[in-house]
Amino acid sequence: MTRDTAPTGDTAVGPRPSETSGSDFARLSRKIADAGLLGRRPGYYALRITAVAGLYVVGWAAVALVADSWWTLAAAAFLAVVFGQVALLAHDAAHRQVFRRRRASETSGRIAGAGIGMGYGWWQDKHTGHHAHPNHEELDPDLDPNLLVWSQDQARAAKGLPRLIGRWQAFLFFPLLTLEGFNLHVSSVKALANRSLKHRTLDGTLLFAHFAVYLAVLLWLLPPGMAIAFLAVHQGLFGVYLGSLFAPNHKGMPILTGDDRPDFLRRQVLTSRNVRGGRLTDIALGGLNHQIEHHLFPSMPSPNLRKARTIVRRHCEELGVDYVETGLITSYRHALTSLHRAGAPLRPARVPAQGGPADIGGDRVP
């Protein structure tokens, strides 16, 4: 059944059991393995890394060449997109999509993270928690009500800034994304205080080296006022791009609570949303538009996700499991609608017209 609206690591393939044996996910895994979709794609990643690294250099070269001109803000916008692509490469490396071995994956992920001012260890821990418990209100770190509330229960318990913002958070969502780049840096620095964080000395060194070089280059090449403008445009658009990459994936999908523990396949499929599109969508979203397949098989190289989609969708249809796929704009609409509903308890009840329906917290009821 379809409607419009993974364990990490490699899957071992042993002697072929019956097509009908094992769990629903085990049977799907055999189909994916038989299709050869778990193998590495070294040529693809060599080309992609070279292209993104080249664009990174071109962007900063443009800043140096334009220098004392407001055209440098165009270079800032260009670099915001490039930073987003570097973040996507760090994501793929962390999932061992690029390299099979842990050391190579961590090294490449740290290099990519250092290039955009992200603490790799902090992000990896956070993202691992998300994959283990996607859209679980108490267990998914992406649903922490630090600034926004993701459910009406969170809204009722909200205090401080989340309570103030939550009532109109759907309207504020995209403007707030301009702060997401800065939030990435701040969260990375704050995580260094956690003594349980692995390699925190290395992460801290890379992080502050990035900040020092970034600011030194801006102040060396640009007048102070223009440097501030560059930083605001670059980091603001970088944040918008990051938020736009992740918002379509789970926001507006079912939120699990308490002891909700569906099996692995349903936990990943029912809380995720795919975004339709062609190759340009794959490039812009880094393959995260195939979010269902990515959550089921996190170590699958991103160019294989499109091929896996047909197999996964058919398997879900056979099981009667909802496989949700929408267009990009529709996915944002669902995400914003969900945010507005979550903030309903924080909005004052409207006094109904005589004989008309009451509007409580923005939701109309008889």
Number of C-alpha atoms within 10 A of each C-alpha: 14 14 9 13 17 20 17 18 15 16 16 9 10 7 5 8 10 8 11 9 9 11 12 16 17 15 16 20 19 18 17 20 14 12 13 12 19 22 15 20 17 13 8 14 20 11 11 15 15 12 11 17 17 12 18 20 12 16 21 18 13 17 23 17 12 17 18 14 12 13 12 23 20 17 21 25 19 20 25 26 21 23 28 25 27 24 22 23 23 29 21 24 25 28 27 25 26 26 21 16 10 13 11 15 19 20 15 18 28 22 15 24 26 24 21 24 25 29 29 29 24 21 19 17 13 14 19 17 15 18 21 18 21 26 27 23 20 14 17 20 19 20 20 15 20 12 17 27 25 25 20 18 13 21 23 15 13 21 14 9 12 20 23 16 19 30 25 19 24 21 15 14 19 16 14 16 20 22 18 21 26 17 15 17 17 14 14 21 20 11 18 19 11 11 10 9 14 14 13 20 12 13 25 21 12 21 23 17 14 18 15 11 11 15 14 12 14 20 15 12 17 22 14 12 9 19 21 15 16 22 16 18 20 23 22 22 25 29 27 22 23 23 20 16 18 14 16 29 23 22 24 25 19 15 19 19 12 9 7 10 12 11 11 17 20 18 23 25 25 20 25 26 27 27 25 14 13 9 12 9 15 19 16 16 21 22 24 24 29 26 25 30 29 29 25 23 24 24 26 29 25 26 19 19 24 17 15 22 18 11 15 22 21 15 19 19 13 10 11 11 16 17 24 20 23 19 16 16 11 15 25 18 17 19 20 22 15 18 25 24 21 26 30 21 22 21 18 12 14 13 11 12 9 7 6 10 12 17 16 16 18 18 14 11 9 6
